[in-house]
Amino acid sequence: MKVTRVVVAFPIILACLVSMHGVADQNPLLGSAEEGKVKAVLCSGCHGLNGEGKIMPDGEPAIPLLAGQIPGYLVKAMYDYKTDKRVDPVMNAISKGLTDADIANLAAYYSGLKAQ
């Protein structure tokens, strides 16, 4: 019975994903990369101008890379910081000042950048 549900649901999910492809700036749930770029000025001091993050001299990441990340991951991470499920004093404070739209816009912007 479970296999039948998956087989039936898969084409529906696929159709939804295909119909959303390329319309991030038109769908408010996905966010606007253009508006995210404006808001990203707040993030650039730590995460870099292009979301490249920062690496320690020993090669270990000090500040996470944001460029090219999956939008859903970025949104979840920001909500986890905003609700204190993830703890970092700087990120907790910054995320509390972001609206849902800000978070979606930042995710759209950073996910569209190429990781360097």
LUMLOFI-880422 format. One record per residue (C-alpha): residue in three letters; x, y, z; residue number from 1. Coordinates in nm, 4 decimals. Layout:
BEGIN
R  res         u         v         w    n
R  Ala         X         Y         Z  NUM
...
This chain:
BEGIN
R  res         u         v         w    n
R  Met    0.0000    0.0000    0.0000    1
R  Lys    0.2862    0.2448    0.0831    2
R  Val    0.4550    0.1851   -0.2521    3
R  Thr    0.1341    0.2790   -0.4325    4
R  Arg    0.1183    0.6111   -0.2469    5
R  Val    0.4775    0.6929   -0.3382    6
R  Val    0.4220    0.6001   -0.7029    7
R  Val    0.1092    0.8161   -0.7171    8
R  Ala    0.2639    1.1082   -0.5265    9
R  Phe    0.5906    1.1199   -0.7209   10
R  Pro    0.4471    1.2594   -1.0491   11
R  Ile    0.2511    1.5208   -0.8561   12
R  Ile    0.5585    1.6341   -0.6631   13
R  Leu    0.7679    1.6342   -0.9794   14
R  Ala    0.5077    1.8463   -1.1627   15
R  Cys    0.5078    2.0987   -0.8774   16
R  Leu    0.8871    2.1248   -0.8787   17
R  Val    0.9051    2.1641   -1.2557   18
R  Ser    0.6358    2.4311   -1.2538   19
R  Met    0.8323    2.6299   -0.9918   20
R  His    1.1660    2.6090   -1.1790   21
R  Gly    1.2921    2.9540   -1.2719   22
R  Val    1.0216    3.1537   -1.0965   23
R  Ala    1.1922    3.2265   -0.7647   24
R  Asp    1.1592    3.6025   -0.8102   25
R  Gln    0.7878    3.5648   -0.8920   26
R  Asn    0.6982    3.3359   -0.6016   27
R  Pro    0.7034    3.5088   -0.2607   28
R  Leu    0.7452    3.1739   -0.0835   29
R  Leu    1.0766    3.1195   -0.2614   30
R  Gly    1.2083    3.4705   -0.2095   31
R  Ser    1.3632    3.7345   -0.4318   32
R  Ala    1.7344    3.7074   -0.5027   33
R  Glu    1.7421    4.0791   -0.5886   34
R  Glu    1.6004    4.1770   -0.2501   35
R  Gly    1.8230    3.9204   -0.0824   36
R  Lys    2.1302    4.0852   -0.2334   37
R  Val    2.0335    4.4136   -0.0674   38
R  Lys    1.9804    4.2461    0.2719   39
R  Ala    2.3039    4.0440    0.2348   40
R  Val    2.5042    4.3566    0.3162   41
R  Leu    2.4308    4.2669    0.6802   42
R  Cys    2.5916    3.9251    0.6318   43
R  Ser    2.8945    4.0265    0.4277   44
R  Gly    3.1070    4.1410    0.7222   45
R  Cys    3.1426    3.7823    0.8416   46
R  His    3.0374    3.5633    0.5475   47
R  Gly    3.2193    3.7688    0.2814   48
R  Leu    3.0946    3.9842   -0.0048   49
R  Asn    3.0054    3.6780   -0.2130   50
R  Gly    2.9034    3.4403    0.0657   51
R  Glu    3.2424    3.2703    0.0493   52
R  Gly    3.2812    3.2362    0.4265   53
R  Lys    3.6197    3.2430    0.5961   54
R  Ile    3.8791    2.9710    0.6394   55
R  Met    4.1298    2.9489    0.9255   56
R  Pro    4.5022    2.9269    0.8391   57
R  Asp    4.4893    2.5535    0.9184   58
R  Gly    4.2179    2.5048    0.6536   59
R  Glu    3.9277    2.4620    0.8968   60
R  Pro    3.6151    2.6710    0.8272   61
R  Ala    3.5706    2.9617    1.0664   62
R  Ile    3.2637    3.1204    0.9077   63
R  Pro    3.0362    2.8995    0.6922   64
R  Leu    3.0145    2.9289    0.3159   65
R  Leu    2.6690    3.0490    0.2063   66
R  Ala    2.7189    3.0714   -0.1709   67
R  Gly    2.5617    2.7848   -0.3605   68
R  Gln    2.3893    2.6319   -0.0577   69
R  Ile    2.0479    2.4698   -0.0980   70
R  Pro    1.7764    2.7305   -0.0247   71
R  Gly    1.5848    2.5012    0.2119   72
R  Tyr    1.8991    2.4428    0.4166   73
R  Leu    1.9617    2.8169    0.4487   74
R  Val    1.5999    2.8845    0.5494   75
R  Lys    1.6029    2.6065    0.8093   76
R  Ala    1.9356    2.7221    0.9508   77
R  Met    1.8093    3.0802    0.9878   78
R  Tyr    1.4883    2.9686    1.1581   79
R  Asp    1.6896    2.7429    1.3876   80
R  Tyr    1.9055    3.0428    1.4864   81
R  Lys    1.5970    3.2632    1.5198   82
R  Thr    1.4295    3.0132    1.7557   83
R  Asp    1.7532    2.9298    1.9434   84
R  Lys    1.7577    2.5673    1.8212   85
R  Arg    2.1074    2.6466    1.6917   86
R  Val    2.3224    2.8548    1.9209   87
R  Asp    2.5634    3.1232    1.8080   88
R  Pro    2.5325    3.4598    1.9850   89
R  Val    2.5889    3.6655    1.6700   90
R  Met    2.3598    3.4598    1.4448   91
R  Asn    2.0884    3.4348    1.7120   92
R  Ala    2.0820    3.8138    1.7494   93
R  Ile    2.0883    3.8884    1.3754   94
R  Ser    1.8240    3.6305    1.2811   95
R  Lys    1.5751    3.7648    1.5340   96
R  Gly    1.5679    4.0907    1.3364   97
R  Leu    1.4837    3.9175    1.0071   98
R  Thr    1.1327    3.8739    0.8723   99
R  Asp    1.0164    3.5571    0.6966  100
R  Ala    1.0517    3.7433    0.3665  101
R  Asp    1.4072    3.8515    0.4548  102
R  Ile    1.5034    3.4900    0.5242  103
R  Ala    1.3477    3.3665    0.1987  104
R  Asn    1.5165    3.6474    0.0040  105
R  Leu    1.8582    3.5756    0.1564  106
R  Ala    1.8195    3.2059    0.0786  107
R  Ala    1.7272    3.2860   -0.2827  108
R  Tyr    2.0275    3.5179   -0.3176  109
R  Tyr    2.2927    3.2963   -0.1603  110
R  Ser    2.1704    2.9784   -0.3271  111
R  Gly    2.2102    3.1492   -0.6647  112
R  Leu    2.5758    3.2381   -0.6100  113
R  Lys    2.8584    3.0115   -0.7239  114
R  Ala    3.0707    2.8656   -0.4452  115
R  Gln    3.4324    2.9768   -0.4847  116
